[in-house]
């Protein structure tokens, strides 16, 4: 695939609309988001943090927080889903993902603020991730979660993921989905930029 341009992170912001009509923006995490992101993780319930990190954790360790706020570091990317609540930009969900070129696989982990679960945020974010995966040229989208994480399993089932045991850990279940073209109805700047870059490359070759 053509490498995505990360010199201007703002061009990758996607504006989504929830079924309630509320507006949700999905954008890359930036260094200025460090405090807000840490506050977001601290405000999750113990159960939600355990499900997200597959173990007990009260907040992101400094080294892990540093990885989160630098897009593209170690070929991993972090995005936040934000909404304007009482006039203030508020994080209501997050995802971290990476692309494996050799297998054309896109692996991700995600969490949603407990107060916003059931409002369509998770559905919108996962569909946006599917579009981002297509922009990388991925043919497979997958994640692992605890077998006890009914919320994540229910969301994945709703979005037509299939399930299998996670290799090497009986406590986890793997949900995966084979993808083709990016869903046209989902706003996705990464897909648009990749498509434009590919068109320019093709024109230059001719």
N, C-alpha and C positions, 0 to 999 in steps of 0.2 A: 504494500500500500504506500501511498505518498505520505510522508511524515506530516503530522499535524503541526501547525505553527503555534508555539506557546509564547511568542514574544509579547503578545497582547492578550492576556487571559480574558478580558472582558468580551472579546469576540466569540467566546465559547459559551456565553450565558444563554440558557434556554428558558423561555417564558411559557409555562404550562398553565392550564386552567383545570381546576378540580371540578368534580361533578356538581358541587355546590355553587360554582361560579367564581370561587375565590382564586386569586392568582398566586402561583407558586413559581419561583425562579430557582433554577438549578445552575450552579456555577462552581468553578474550581475554587478550592480553599487557597487563600493567600496568607502570607505571614501576618497581616493585620487582623486575621480572624482567630489568632491563637487563643486569646482570652475568651472570646465568645464560644469557641469550639470546646474548650475545656469546661466552661460553664454548662454547655449542653450535655456533655457526658456525665458531669456530676449530678445533673438534674434528672437523669434517667433513673428509673427504679432499679433496685438491686437486681431484680430478675432480668430486666432488659439489658443491663450492662453485662450480666453473666451470659445471656444468650448471644450478645454481640461479640464478646471476646472469648467465649467458650471457657470461661473461668472467672474467678472473683477478681474484680478490679474496681477501685473507687474513682479513678481518674486515669487519664493518659500519662504514662511516665514521660519525663521531659524529652528523652530521645525519640520516643514514639510520636509525641506531639510535633517534634521537629520534622519527622518524616511526613506527617499529615499535611503540614502547611507549605510543602515545597512540591509543586506539581511536576511530575515526571521523574522525580528522584527514585533511583533503583527501578525505573520502569513501572512505577506505581503512581496512580493518580487518585486524588481525593476530591470529592465534590460535596457541597452542602445544598440542601433544599431550604430556601428561606421564604418567609412571608412577612408582610408588613402587619404587625399586630400593635394596635394603639399607636400607629405612626412610627414604630421602631422595627427595623429589620431583625427578624428573629429566626434562628435555626430551628427547623421542625423535623429535619431528617438529614442523614449523611450516608455516603457510600464511599468505599475505597475499592479500586479495581486495578487489574493489570492484564496485559496481553502477552501471551506466549506465542511467538512467531512460528516455532517449529510445529506446533499442533493446531495453530489458528484458533486457540482457546482463550476465552475472556473470563477470568475469575473475579468474583466480587463478593463483598460483604456489605451489609446495610443495616441501619437502625432508624427507627422512627420515634420521635418524642411520644411518650406514653399518652399525653393529652391529645395527640393528633392521630392516634391509631384509630382506624375505622372511618376516616374522613376522605380516603382516596389518595392520601399522600404516598403511601407505599406503592400503590398501583401505578401512579404517575411516574414515580422515581424509577421503578423497575422497567417500565416501558421506555423511559428515556435512556436507561443503561443499555437496553437492547439496541437502540439506535446508535449509541456510542460504540457498541461492540461491532456493529456493521461497518461503521466508519473506519475501524481498524482493519477490516477485512476478516473478522472472526466468523467462523461457521458454528461455533459452540460457545454457549454461555452457561456458566455453572457457579455454584457456591455450595458450601457445607454448613450445616447447622445441627444443633442438638436435636435428638429424636423427641425431646420434650418440648421443643419450641413450636407449639401449635400455631402461633400467629404467623411465623415465617413459612411454615409448611402450608398453611391454608392460603396464604398469599401466592406462593409459588404454584400451588395446584390451580388456583383461579386463573393464573396466567399461562396455563398449559405446559408447565415444566413437568418432566418425568422424574422419577425417584429411583435411587439405587443406594446400596450401602456405600459409605465413604471408605475408600481404601485405607486400611491400617488403623481404623478407630471405630469400634463397634458402637460407641456412644453417639456417633454422628451419622447423618443421612445426607446424601448428595442429591441436589436438585439441578437438573440441567435441561437445556433447550437448544435445539439446532435452529439456526437462523439463516436467512438468506438476505434479501434486500431489507434495508431499513424501513420500518413502518412509515408510510408517507404521512399519516395523520398526526405523527408525534413531532413537534418542533425539536430540531436537533442541529445546533450550529456545527458540531463536529462533523456530522454527515455532510452538511452543505459545503463546508470548507474542503473536506476531502474530495468531494465530487468536483468542485471547482478546480482544485489542484490537478486532479486526474485529467480534466478536460484541457487544461492548459498544457500539460505534459504531452497529451495526444496531439494537440495542435502544433506544438513545437516539433514533434517527430515528423509531422507531415509538412 
